[in-house]
Structures are given as structure tokens and as C-alpha cells.
Amino acid sequence: MRIVLVGPPGAGKGTQAAYLAKNLSIPHISTGDLFRANISQGTALGKQAKAYMDAGNLVPDEVTIAMAKDRMEQPDAQGGFLLDGFPRNVSQAEALDEMLKAESMKLDAVLDLEVPEDEVVKRIAGRRVCRNESSHVFHVTYAPPKQEGVCDTCGGELYQRDDDREETVRKRLEVYHTQTEPIIDYYRSQGLVVTIAALGKVEEVTERAMSALRGDRAA
């Protein structure tokens, strides 16, 4: 299957993408991973992306599109893939359509993870990260540490990252509504969008998505 996963920041796209890719036996292709891989390997595209990022600028669509095209042409993606973070806007969606059309392929579904805006803010703004080890993550409501402000694992100080602050989260949501949300209407006109309620346990959301992909679109 060839699937695009969309949803606002904090909707759990990365977590769901990993579960779904495993269940469907297809590679999970995320924009963040593409950037990191190309930059660490020193590819021509990676060098271009790094130059823009180092200057504090957004990476242009053509560089992102070229990275995605290169990844989708790899042998493990020939039987399908799950795209996470790409396309990010309508022009990227149009470019993806052209890429697939050139290979006589098409998307099977666009999964739209739906989460109320207040819940998104609560999820992200409540995150606390350990200063000693960034993989040690807690949440003031959903996964609080035993002692406030102290990492259960190593005793390090827990803090709120600047990009997790409420005002920053709301700005990120504005960007999502302006740039990315329009692709949902673009794909809806093609009859590809399946909206999934992304509240509840991770496994429950995954099962809703799998059920929808099996043809029960009332997920």
C-alpha cells in the first residue's frame, strides 16, 4: 500500500507511522529521517538542505521532493510505503502525484489523524524532557515523574523545551492550518482521505487506522 499520513503536531503521527508500517510490512518514510540521513551521508541533496538550515531558512520544496523521490525509488519501497511529513503542502502533493503517475502508480489512502486543538496543546505543552538524556521524556498529566522536575531514570532535571511552550505550539498549529491542512481537501477531491479519531490509547488508534485501510471507512 502507498499511504500518506497527515495530522497536526502532537497527533501522534510518528508513533502511528511506526506501528502501521510494521503491520503493513512497508517502510516508514519521514521527512525528518530523510533530512538526517542525507545530511549525515553528505549527499548532494543533504549539503543543499544543510546550507539552507544553517542559514535559518526553510528547505525549498524542490530539495525535499528530490529527497523523497530518491527514497521512494529504493528497493524496499517498491511494494509500498508510508509517508510521514511529506507532502507538507499542495505543491508537494502535486509533485508526488506526478512522480507516482510517471511510474504508473497511485496512492491508496491518505490517513488524517484528527485531534482537537486543545488536546494538541495539552499533549505538547505538558511534555518534560531530561537535560541529561533527551530520550527520557515525561508528561505532567499522562506520564508524570515520581518526583516533580526530576527524571525517574537518571535523576536529571526535567525541563520544558522552548518549542513545547503553549505560544509556540499555537504558532505551529497556525502553520499547519495554513500550509498543510489544504492538502486534505486536495486529496479529499480524489476520494483518498480517511479521517481517524486519534484520541485514546496508541493501540486503539492503530486498530482504527488498520480497520479503515481494510475498507471499513467509518473509523
C-alpha angles and dihedrals in degrees: 000000000000110000137173117206118206135173141123123287108283094030091115097250095150093049094045092044091057093049095044094046090052093047092048095040093233129123120265107229113194126180091228092054091047092054093046094047095048093045095046091047092048094232120170089252091047091054091050092049093047092052091056093043093048089053090052093248132130116259107251120249093246092060093047091046092050091051091049092047092051091050095047089053092060116110095248091058097053092093094047143297144212115233118208118183094005129121094035098172140016095267089055090047090053090049090051091051090052092049093051093043090054088057093043089248135124140189118268099201146348111219112208111198106209120205127162112252094239089054091051090053091047093049096049101033090050094058119113123190130200115246090214097050122014092203089067100088129170136176126221091224110020102034110011121181118247089246119035112252095006127104112239091211105050108000093247124148116272117220141173114249115232092242090054094059115115096245090051092047091053090051090051089051090052089054090049092050092047102041111020107027092068089067088066090063089043091056094037088063086059092051093243104116120107114181115213124194101233098195121109134038119345092244092051092053091047091051091050090052093046090048090052092049090051088060105270096118095178090087 
